[in-house]
């Protein structure tokens, strides 16, 4: 195999930006797999230039003018940025490949714009791409391993890519680590629900933690596990063998069902400073929140008591909710969330609008077969700028009225003050305040209010939301053009539009081919 010049772009920001919050936090959102690809490419004998794109970089200057292959990692909200970059580098003679969540969720669409679209990627899959390394146009080649890799390069091997990325962060610097893949829970909307749970090597985790103690006086580690702590004792024993108490600060996303008081005591002892448990719904998913058959206000009280217990041990807690689930109806789900905030003032609420990300979950087949998925451009599929599933039990106007009312309640100055008083530590208080007055709080109130107004006043809006037309309202077109900046001219023709039912059509073709239909 000839020696290749390889560029790797980890897209953290979907567009150029100068926002202060992005300057502080975007470098901390770097993904692990692009770094892994970089290590594997080097071990195969190739030259690698790596860029974590936080929205501040000039990619044309960061990457060499001549590269043989460009690998791009992207979430769906950054798909148009990825498509534009692929078009740009193809014009320069490069072969392009995309991996990450968007490639897994929308392979049919990504194949129009890349030579290779990667699903699960192990070292053999990567080697196949590098050995072939040829143009596949107008339709790319879809390559995927049978399962997630059994092992991945750890922090020590990835440090050459981690260190320059963290140098972009002026204050907070989180090192990304991974202790497991997949999840034992089966939340119907989650991309990891169908991926078997698999722990990584605990000995290597220990070595990576010891390595970090040589790089920082007090490292901060962000666990990227879909659900941290499933093998709780194994995790804690690995941390305790490697790290003296209080030497590393940790944050993780976990389930309430794993956060018993003995576990919380041990997490506090081992330096955990932030936890992000999912509540999701007051009428569903009781196994994840350890509430069983409890529903409605009974579940609110039980979850609130549990989260307050967590806050007595862990200074920062974000509780995650999904708005617009089929189990929700009327004002009750929104009013119950308000009561939860009253009972649990120290928790920061994270709200996501129900979004069907292509192949991400089997439930999306039901939405597509019922013709409930709207063709919103990928740029807006970030869980808050667009809900691409037509709600079952709400009109669009009623749904947005409820979302706006809840968001205003959650980020009123009264609620911000209550949260400030109920939160421990200056860092946690400061983070809650910044998030509330920036895009996640005040910004979303303004945005949702604008969408609600346009549903009444903009003649293009309601017909699009009601699926009476597929003509994209000018409002969204203008936002994409503004956000992409110089990359707009490189966006391929037709890239703003995709088939929202591609998953169900592909499954039906398979069934027909197998004689099942």
Buried (B, 14 or more C-beta within 10 A) or exposed (E): EEEBBBBBBBBBBBBBBEBEBBBBBBBBBBBBBBBBBBBBBBEBEBBBBBBBBBBBBEBEEBBEEEBBBBBBBBBBBBBBBBBBBBBBBBEEEBBBBBBBBBBBBBBBBBBBBBBBBBBBBBBEBBBBBBEEBEEBEEEBBBBBBEEBBEEBBBBBBBBBBBEEBBEBBEEBBBBBBBBBBBBBBBBBBBBBBEBEBBBBBBEBBBBBBBBBBEBBEEBBBBBBBBBBBBBBEBBBEBBBEBBEEEBBBBBBBBBBBBBBEEBBEBBBBBBBBBBBBBBBBBBBBBBBBBBEEBBEBEBBBBBBEBBBBBBEBBBBBBBBBBBBBBBBEEBBBBBBBBBBBEBBBBBBBBBBBBBBBBBBBBBBBBBBBEEBBBBBBBBBBBBBBBBBBBBBBBBBEEBBBBBBBBBBBBBBEEBBEBBBEBBBEEBBBEBBBBBBBBBBBBBBBEBBBEBBEBBEEBEBBBBBBEBEEEEBBEBBBEBBEEBBBEBBEBBBEEBBEBBBBBBBEBBBEEEEEEEEE
